[in-house]
């Protein structure tokens, strides 16, 4: 089952705790988006079905973080909005948040490995590249590789205190504030150990591939 990292790590606010598949997001977590909550509830319902006494189905979940990488068409997935919002001038300042990224090809590979590996049965697997990237760093990568949109990129980062303040009055800001406070130290060790999975490359490699794909389909 293609699940979502929103079901795993959006309640880990402890800077010392690395998020693993053993973690679950609290459905009542303040700032949790309706999208992430829906993914959480869907996965919990799936596990309840699988764990029923009379059910003998094999089952595993892949829980990807934000998915980027090469697109198949000009119709882009939701995660691409992270980049398009930076490049189209709709953001006047860069949110001071960090993100975990995974290449879509790595997600596909994880699904195949999970289907081929008996030890994957009844397991969850986080799909994430190593490390994280901040949105100001993403803006810098875009500025370097797509200089034609440099004038539209926001040049200033929103102060952390401003995001905290806005979170009291605006739902979107509240969701952003949660992303700011969540621990983005995420382990992909289980996928490596159980499935023999290895990420294709770095987050920056995935960003460059994503930008090249967007240019190819004329959506920059």
ChimeraX commands (.cxc) that place a marker at each C-alpha (Angstrom):
marker #1 position 0.00,0.00,0.00 radius 0.5
marker #1 position 1.24,3.48,-0.85 radius 0.5
marker #1 position 0.78,5.30,2.43 radius 0.5
marker #1 position 2.34,8.62,3.49 radius 0.5
marker #1 position 4.97,9.94,5.87 radius 0.5
marker #1 position 2.21,12.10,7.33 radius 0.5
marker #1 position 1.03,8.96,9.13 radius 0.5
marker #1 position 4.47,8.45,10.68 radius 0.5
marker #1 position 6.39,11.49,11.79 radius 0.5
marker #1 position 4.23,14.58,12.17 radius 0.5
marker #1 position 4.04,14.27,15.95 radius 0.5
marker #1 position 7.77,13.87,16.52 radius 0.5
marker #1 position 8.62,17.23,18.07 radius 0.5
marker #1 position 11.56,15.82,20.05 radius 0.5
marker #1 position 14.82,17.05,18.47 radius 0.5
marker #1 position 16.66,14.02,19.89 radius 0.5
marker #1 position 14.30,11.37,18.49 radius 0.5
marker #1 position 14.98,10.07,14.99 radius 0.5
marker #1 position 11.72,9.14,13.26 radius 0.5
marker #1 position 11.32,5.48,12.31 radius 0.5
marker #1 position 8.51,3.22,11.14 radius 0.5
marker #1 position 7.62,2.54,14.77 radius 0.5
marker #1 position 6.28,6.08,15.08 radius 0.5
marker #1 position 2.70,7.15,14.43 radius 0.5
marker #1 position 1.34,10.65,14.00 radius 0.5
marker #1 position -1.25,11.71,16.57 radius 0.5
marker #1 position -4.51,12.38,14.66 radius 0.5
marker #1 position -5.20,15.26,17.06 radius 0.5
marker #1 position -1.79,16.87,16.50 radius 0.5
marker #1 position -2.31,20.68,16.30 radius 0.5
marker #1 position -1.39,21.92,12.83 radius 0.5
marker #1 position -1.83,18.54,11.13 radius 0.5
marker #1 position -3.31,19.16,7.69 radius 0.5
marker #1 position -6.53,17.46,6.62 radius 0.5
marker #1 position -4.58,15.71,3.86 radius 0.5
marker #1 position -2.03,14.22,6.27 radius 0.5
marker #1 position -4.80,13.26,8.70 radius 0.5
marker #1 position -6.70,11.48,5.94 radius 0.5
marker #1 position -3.59,9.47,5.07 radius 0.5
marker #1 position -3.08,8.58,8.72 radius 0.5
marker #1 position -6.67,7.40,9.19 radius 0.5
marker #1 position -6.58,5.44,5.93 radius 0.5
marker #1 position -3.45,3.56,6.96 radius 0.5
marker #1 position -4.80,2.82,10.43 radius 0.5
marker #1 position -8.00,1.45,8.89 radius 0.5
marker #1 position -5.96,-0.73,6.53 radius 0.5
marker #1 position -3.94,-2.19,9.41 radius 0.5
marker #1 position -7.14,-2.89,11.37 radius 0.5
marker #1 position -8.43,-4.87,8.40 radius 0.5
marker #1 position -5.15,-6.74,7.95 radius 0.5
marker #1 position -4.88,-7.55,11.67 radius 0.5
marker #1 position -8.37,-9.07,11.84 radius 0.5
marker #1 position -8.19,-12.70,13.10 radius 0.5
marker #1 position -9.66,-14.17,9.92 radius 0.5
marker #1 position -7.45,-12.19,7.54 radius 0.5
marker #1 position -4.37,-13.85,6.07 radius 0.5
marker #1 position -3.46,-11.32,3.39 radius 0.5
marker #1 position 0.14,-10.23,2.96 radius 0.5
marker #1 position 0.50,-6.50,3.42 radius 0.5
marker #1 position 3.11,-3.76,3.70 radius 0.5
marker #1 position 3.09,0.01,3.46 radius 0.5
marker #1 position 5.49,2.40,1.77 radius 0.5
marker #1 position 5.43,5.77,3.54 radius 0.5
marker #1 position 7.09,8.37,1.32 radius 0.5
marker #1 position 8.02,11.89,2.32 radius 0.5
marker #1 position 7.59,14.67,-0.29 radius 0.5
marker #1 position 8.01,13.05,-3.72 radius 0.5
marker #1 position 9.95,14.82,-6.46 radius 0.5
marker #1 position 11.91,13.64,-9.49 radius 0.5
marker #1 position 11.15,13.23,-13.20 radius 0.5
marker #1 position 7.54,13.84,-14.23 radius 0.5
marker #1 position 5.71,11.82,-16.88 radius 0.5
marker #1 position 3.72,14.76,-18.21 radius 0.5
marker #1 position 2.94,18.43,-17.65 radius 0.5
marker #1 position 0.34,17.35,-15.08 radius 0.5
marker #1 position 2.37,17.63,-11.89 radius 0.5
marker #1 position 1.78,15.97,-8.53 radius 0.5
marker #1 position 1.08,17.89,-5.34 radius 0.5
marker #1 position 4.69,17.88,-4.16 radius 0.5
marker #1 position 5.72,19.89,-7.22 radius 0.5
marker #1 position 3.75,22.82,-5.80 radius 0.5
marker #1 position 6.64,23.29,-3.35 radius 0.5
marker #1 position 8.76,24.35,-6.32 radius 0.5
marker #1 position 6.13,26.08,-8.42 radius 0.5
marker #1 position 5.09,28.29,-5.51 radius 0.5
marker #1 position 8.70,29.40,-5.15 radius 0.5
marker #1 position 9.09,30.06,-8.88 radius 0.5
marker #1 position 5.81,31.70,-9.88 radius 0.5
marker #1 position 6.05,34.70,-7.59 radius 0.5
marker #1 position 3.16,33.70,-5.35 radius 0.5
marker #1 position 5.45,33.53,-2.31 radius 0.5
marker #1 position 6.84,36.90,-1.27 radius 0.5
marker #1 position 9.08,35.38,1.42 radius 0.5
marker #1 position 10.57,31.90,1.82 radius 0.5
marker #1 position 9.09,29.86,4.68 radius 0.5
marker #1 position 11.86,28.92,7.15 radius 0.5
marker #1 position 10.97,25.24,7.10 radius 0.5
marker #1 position 12.91,22.10,6.21 radius 0.5
marker #1 position 11.64,19.20,4.13 radius 0.5
marker #1 position 12.44,15.55,3.58 radius 0.5
marker #1 position 12.49,14.55,-0.08 radius 0.5
marker #1 position 12.45,11.26,-1.96 radius 0.5
marker #1 position 12.89,10.58,-5.68 radius 0.5
marker #1 position 9.82,9.09,-7.35 radius 0.5
marker #1 position 12.03,6.39,-8.89 radius 0.5
marker #1 position 13.16,5.37,-5.41 radius 0.5
marker #1 position 9.54,5.09,-4.31 radius 0.5
marker #1 position 8.75,2.86,-7.30 radius 0.5
marker #1 position 11.80,0.71,-6.54 radius 0.5
marker #1 position 10.69,0.32,-2.92 radius 0.5
marker #1 position 7.28,-0.94,-4.00 radius 0.5
marker #1 position 8.85,-3.58,-6.25 radius 0.5
marker #1 position 11.33,-4.70,-3.59 radius 0.5
marker #1 position 8.54,-4.96,-1.01 radius 0.5
marker #1 position 6.52,-7.19,-3.33 radius 0.5
marker #1 position 9.54,-9.40,-4.01 radius 0.5
marker #1 position 10.79,-9.73,-0.42 radius 0.5
marker #1 position 8.92,-12.12,1.93 radius 0.5
marker #1 position 10.37,-10.34,4.98 radius 0.5
marker #1 position 8.48,-7.19,3.95 radius 0.5
marker #1 position 5.16,-8.74,4.94 radius 0.5
marker #1 position 3.38,-6.84,7.72 radius 0.5
marker #1 position 5.97,-4.06,7.73 radius 0.5
marker #1 position 6.07,-0.30,7.16 radius 0.5
marker #1 position 8.87,1.31,5.17 radius 0.5
marker #1 position 9.77,4.99,5.15 radius 0.5
marker #1 position 10.79,6.22,1.69 radius 0.5
marker #1 position 13.20,9.12,2.15 radius 0.5
marker #1 position 16.52,10.24,0.75 radius 0.5
marker #1 position 19.32,10.86,3.20 radius 0.5
marker #1 position 19.16,14.17,5.04 radius 0.5
marker #1 position 16.84,17.11,4.54 radius 0.5
marker #1 position 16.75,20.45,2.75 radius 0.5
marker #1 position 15.40,23.83,3.83 radius 0.5
marker #1 position 13.20,25.91,1.57 radius 0.5
marker #1 position 15.80,28.71,1.46 radius 0.5
marker #1 position 18.29,26.09,0.24 radius 0.5
marker #1 position 15.78,24.95,-2.38 radius 0.5
marker #1 position 15.40,28.52,-3.57 radius 0.5
marker #1 position 19.18,28.75,-3.92 radius 0.5
marker #1 position 19.27,25.57,-6.03 radius 0.5
marker #1 position 16.52,26.94,-8.29 radius 0.5
marker #1 position 18.36,30.23,-8.64 radius 0.5
marker #1 position 21.49,28.36,-9.69 radius 0.5
marker #1 position 19.93,25.95,-12.19 radius 0.5
marker #1 position 17.00,28.02,-13.51 radius 0.5
marker #1 position 18.33,31.59,-13.61 radius 0.5
marker #1 position 15.44,32.63,-15.87 radius 0.5
marker #1 position 13.08,32.58,-12.88 radius 0.5
marker #1 position 15.51,34.20,-10.46 radius 0.5
marker #1 position 13.60,37.49,-10.47 radius 0.5
marker #1 position 10.43,35.74,-9.29 radius 0.5
marker #1 position 12.09,33.91,-6.41 radius 0.5
marker #1 position 11.58,35.45,-2.98 radius 0.5
marker #1 position 14.84,36.89,-1.67 radius 0.5
marker #1 position 13.99,37.06,2.00 radius 0.5
marker #1 position 13.18,34.35,4.54 radius 0.5
marker #1 position 10.14,34.69,6.77 radius 0.5
marker #1 position 11.29,35.11,10.39 radius 0.5
marker #1 position 10.49,32.16,12.61 radius 0.5
marker #1 position 8.67,34.39,15.08 radius 0.5
marker #1 position 6.40,35.65,12.30 radius 0.5
marker #1 position 5.38,32.12,11.35 radius 0.5
marker #1 position 4.71,31.28,15.01 radius 0.5
marker #1 position 2.53,34.38,15.30 radius 0.5
marker #1 position 0.62,33.77,12.07 radius 0.5
marker #1 position -0.10,30.20,13.18 radius 0.5
marker #1 position -2.52,31.58,15.78 radius 0.5
marker #1 position -4.72,33.13,13.08 radius 0.5
marker #1 position -4.24,31.16,9.84 radius 0.5
marker #1 position -4.66,27.42,9.22 radius 0.5
marker #1 position -2.03,27.28,6.47 radius 0.5
marker #1 position 0.45,29.08,8.70 radius 0.5
marker #1 position -0.41,26.63,11.50 radius 0.5
marker #1 position 0.44,23.73,9.22 radius 0.5
marker #1 position 3.71,25.45,8.28 radius 0.5
marker #1 position 4.49,26.04,11.94 radius 0.5
marker #1 position 4.11,22.31,12.59 radius 0.5
marker #1 position 6.56,21.59,9.76 radius 0.5
marker #1 position 8.96,24.00,11.41 radius 0.5
marker #1 position 8.74,22.19,14.76 radius 0.5
marker #1 position 8.72,18.59,13.51 radius 0.5
marker #1 position 12.03,16.74,13.76 radius 0.5
marker #1 position 13.18,16.10,10.18 radius 0.5
marker #1 position 15.81,13.55,11.19 radius 0.5
marker #1 position 14.25,10.53,9.50 radius 0.5
marker #1 position 15.69,7.02,9.23 radius 0.5
marker #1 position 15.54,5.02,5.99 radius 0.5
marker #1 position 17.63,2.23,7.52 radius 0.5
marker #1 position 14.80,-0.32,7.59 radius 0.5
marker #1 position 14.33,-0.16,3.82 radius 0.5
marker #1 position 18.07,-0.55,3.36 radius 0.5
marker #1 position 18.36,-3.50,5.77 radius 0.5
marker #1 position 15.22,-5.49,4.98 radius 0.5
marker #1 position 14.85,-4.72,1.28 radius 0.5
marker #1 position 18.41,-3.93,0.21 radius 0.5
marker #1 position 17.20,-0.54,-1.05 radius 0.5
marker #1 position 19.56,2.35,-1.78 radius 0.5
marker #1 position 18.56,5.89,-2.84 radius 0.5
marker #1 position 19.54,6.84,-6.38 radius 0.5
marker #1 position 21.32,9.99,-5.28 radius 0.5
marker #1 position 21.22,13.06,-3.09 radius 0.5
marker #1 position 18.33,15.44,-2.54 radius 0.5
marker #1 position 20.10,18.00,-4.73 radius 0.5
marker #1 position 20.35,15.40,-7.53 radius 0.5
marker #1 position 16.59,14.86,-7.29 radius 0.5
marker #1 position 15.94,18.61,-7.34 radius 0.5
marker #1 position 18.05,19.06,-10.47 radius 0.5
marker #1 position 16.24,16.18,-12.18 radius 0.5
marker #1 position 12.88,17.66,-11.17 radius 0.5
marker #1 position 13.75,21.09,-12.55 radius 0.5
marker #1 position 15.00,19.57,-15.82 radius 0.5
marker #1 position 11.76,17.60,-16.13 radius 0.5
marker #1 position 9.66,20.70,-15.49 radius 0.5
marker #1 position 11.63,22.57,-18.16 radius 0.5
marker #1 position 11.09,19.69,-20.60 radius 0.5
marker #1 position 7.32,19.91,-20.17 radius 0.5
marker #1 position 7.28,23.70,-20.25 radius 0.5
marker #1 position 5.96,24.19,-16.73 radius 0.5
marker #1 position 8.73,26.37,-15.33 radius 0.5
marker link #1:1,2 radius 0.2
marker link #1:2,3 radius 0.2
marker link #1:3,4 radius 0.2
marker link #1:4,5 radius 0.2
marker link #1:5,6 radius 0.2
marker link #1:6,7 radius 0.2
marker link #1:7,8 radius 0.2
marker link #1:8,9 radius 0.2
marker link #1:9,10 radius 0.2
marker link #1:10,11 radius 0.2
marker link #1:11,12 radius 0.2
marker link #1:12,13 radius 0.2
marker link #1:13,14 radius 0.2
marker link #1:14,15 radius 0.2
marker link #1:15,16 radius 0.2
marker link #1:16,17 radius 0.2
marker link #1:17,18 radius 0.2
marker link #1:18,19 radius 0.2
marker link #1:19,20 radius 0.2
marker link #1:20,21 radius 0.2
marker link #1:21,22 radius 0.2
marker link #1:22,23 radius 0.2
marker link #1:23,24 radius 0.2
marker link #1:24,25 radius 0.2
marker link #1:25,26 radius 0.2
marker link #1:26,27 radius 0.2
marker link #1:27,28 radius 0.2
marker link #1:28,29 radius 0.2
marker link #1:29,30 radius 0.2
marker link #1:30,31 radius 0.2
marker link #1:31,32 radius 0.2
marker link #1:32,33 radius 0.2
marker link #1:33,34 radius 0.2
marker link #1:34,35 radius 0.2
marker link #1:35,36 radius 0.2
marker link #1:36,37 radius 0.2
marker link #1:37,38 radius 0.2
marker link #1:38,39 radius 0.2
marker link #1:39,40 radius 0.2
marker link #1:40,41 radius 0.2
marker link #1:41,42 radius 0.2
marker link #1:42,43 radius 0.2
marker link #1:43,44 radius 0.2
marker link #1:44,45 radius 0.2
marker link #1:45,46 radius 0.2
marker link #1:46,47 radius 0.2
marker link #1:47,48 radius 0.2
marker link #1:48,49 radius 0.2
marker link #1:49,50 radius 0.2
marker link #1:50,51 radius 0.2
marker link #1:51,52 radius 0.2
marker link #1:52,53 radius 0.2
marker link #1:53,54 radius 0.2
marker link #1:54,55 radius 0.2
marker link #1:55,56 radius 0.2
marker link #1:56,57 radius 0.2
marker link #1:57,58 radius 0.2
marker link #1:58,59 radius 0.2
marker link #1:59,60 radius 0.2
marker link #1:60,61 radius 0.2
marker link #1:61,62 radius 0.2
marker link #1:62,63 radius 0.2
marker link #1:63,64 radius 0.2
marker link #1:64,65 radius 0.2
marker link #1:65,66 radius 0.2
marker link #1:66,67 radius 0.2
marker link #1:67,68 radius 0.2
marker link #1:68,69 radius 0.2
marker link #1:69,70 radius 0.2
marker link #1:70,71 radius 0.2
marker link #1:71,72 radius 0.2
marker link #1:72,73 radius 0.2
marker link #1:73,74 radius 0.2
marker link #1:74,75 radius 0.2
marker link #1:75,76 radius 0.2
marker link #1:76,77 radius 0.2
marker link #1:77,78 radius 0.2
marker link #1:78,79 radius 0.2
marker link #1:79,80 radius 0.2
marker link #1:80,81 radius 0.2
marker link #1:81,82 radius 0.2
marker link #1:82,83 radius 0.2
marker link #1:83,84 radius 0.2
marker link #1:84,85 radius 0.2
marker link #1:85,86 radius 0.2
marker link #1:86,87 radius 0.2
marker link #1:87,88 radius 0.2
marker link #1:88,89 radius 0.2
marker link #1:89,90 radius 0.2
marker link #1:90,91 radius 0.2
marker link #1:91,92 radius 0.2
marker link #1:92,93 radius 0.2
marker link #1:93,94 radius 0.2
marker link #1:94,95 radius 0.2
marker link #1:95,96 radius 0.2
marker link #1:96,97 radius 0.2
marker link #1:97,98 radius 0.2
marker link #1:98,99 radius 0.2
marker link #1:99,100 radius 0.2
marker link #1:100,101 radius 0.2
marker link #1:101,102 radius 0.2
marker link #1:102,103 radius 0.2
marker link #1:103,104 radius 0.2
marker link #1:104,105 radius 0.2
marker link #1:105,106 radius 0.2
marker link #1:106,107 radius 0.2
marker link #1:107,108 radius 0.2
marker link #1:108,109 radius 0.2
marker link #1:109,110 radius 0.2
marker link #1:110,111 radius 0.2
marker link #1:111,112 radius 0.2
marker link #1:112,113 radius 0.2
marker link #1:113,114 radius 0.2
marker link #1:114,115 radius 0.2
marker link #1:115,116 radius 0.2
marker link #1:116,117 radius 0.2
marker link #1:117,118 radius 0.2
marker link #1:118,119 radius 0.2
marker link #1:119,120 radius 0.2
marker link #1:120,121 radius 0.2
marker link #1:121,122 radius 0.2
marker link #1:122,123 radius 0.2
marker link #1:123,124 radius 0.2
marker link #1:124,125 radius 0.2
marker link #1:125,126 radius 0.2
marker link #1:126,127 radius 0.2
marker link #1:127,128 radius 0.2
marker link #1:128,129 radius 0.2
marker link #1:129,130 radius 0.2
marker link #1:130,131 radius 0.2
marker link #1:131,132 radius 0.2
marker link #1:132,133 radius 0.2
marker link #1:133,134 radius 0.2
marker link #1:134,135 radius 0.2
marker link #1:135,136 radius 0.2
marker link #1:136,137 radius 0.2
marker link #1:137,138 radius 0.2
marker link #1:138,139 radius 0.2
marker link #1:139,140 radius 0.2
marker link #1:140,141 radius 0.2
marker link #1:141,142 radius 0.2
marker link #1:142,143 radius 0.2
marker link #1:143,144 radius 0.2
marker link #1:144,145 radius 0.2
marker link #1:145,146 radius 0.2
marker link #1:146,147 radius 0.2
marker link #1:147,148 radius 0.2
marker link #1:148,149 radius 0.2
marker link #1:149,150 radius 0.2
marker link #1:150,151 radius 0.2
marker link #1:151,152 radius 0.2
marker link #1:152,153 radius 0.2
marker link #1:153,154 radius 0.2
marker link #1:154,155 radius 0.2
marker link #1:155,156 radius 0.2
marker link #1:156,157 radius 0.2
marker link #1:157,158 radius 0.2
marker link #1:158,159 radius 0.2
marker link #1:159,160 radius 0.2
marker link #1:160,161 radius 0.2
marker link #1:161,162 radius 0.2
marker link #1:162,163 radius 0.2
marker link #1:163,164 radius 0.2
marker link #1:164,165 radius 0.2
marker link #1:165,166 radius 0.2
marker link #1:166,167 radius 0.2
marker link #1:167,168 radius 0.2
marker link #1:168,169 radius 0.2
marker link #1:169,170 radius 0.2
marker link #1:170,171 radius 0.2
marker link #1:171,172 radius 0.2
marker link #1:172,173 radius 0.2
marker link #1:173,174 radius 0.2
marker link #1:174,175 radius 0.2
marker link #1:175,176 radius 0.2
marker link #1:176,177 radius 0.2
marker link #1:177,178 radius 0.2
marker link #1:178,179 radius 0.2
marker link #1:179,180 radius 0.2
marker link #1:180,181 radius 0.2
marker link #1:181,182 radius 0.2
marker link #1:182,183 radius 0.2
marker link #1:183,184 radius 0.2
marker link #1:184,185 radius 0.2
marker link #1:185,186 radius 0.2
marker link #1:186,187 radius 0.2
marker link #1:187,188 radius 0.2
marker link #1:188,189 radius 0.2
marker link #1:189,190 radius 0.2
marker link #1:190,191 radius 0.2
marker link #1:191,192 radius 0.2
marker link #1:192,193 radius 0.2
marker link #1:193,194 radius 0.2
marker link #1:194,195 radius 0.2
marker link #1:195,196 radius 0.2
marker link #1:196,197 radius 0.2
marker link #1:197,198 radius 0.2
marker link #1:198,199 radius 0.2
marker link #1:199,200 radius 0.2
marker link #1:200,201 radius 0.2
marker link #1:201,202 radius 0.2
marker link #1:202,203 radius 0.2
marker link #1:203,204 radius 0.2
marker link #1:204,205 radius 0.2
marker link #1:205,206 radius 0.2
marker link #1:206,207 radius 0.2
marker link #1:207,208 radius 0.2
marker link #1:208,209 radius 0.2
marker link #1:209,210 radius 0.2
marker link #1:210,211 radius 0.2
marker link #1:211,212 radius 0.2
marker link #1:212,213 radius 0.2
marker link #1:213,214 radius 0.2
marker link #1:214,215 radius 0.2
marker link #1:215,216 radius 0.2
marker link #1:216,217 radius 0.2
marker link #1:217,218 radius 0.2
marker link #1:218,219 radius 0.2
marker link #1:219,220 radius 0.2
view
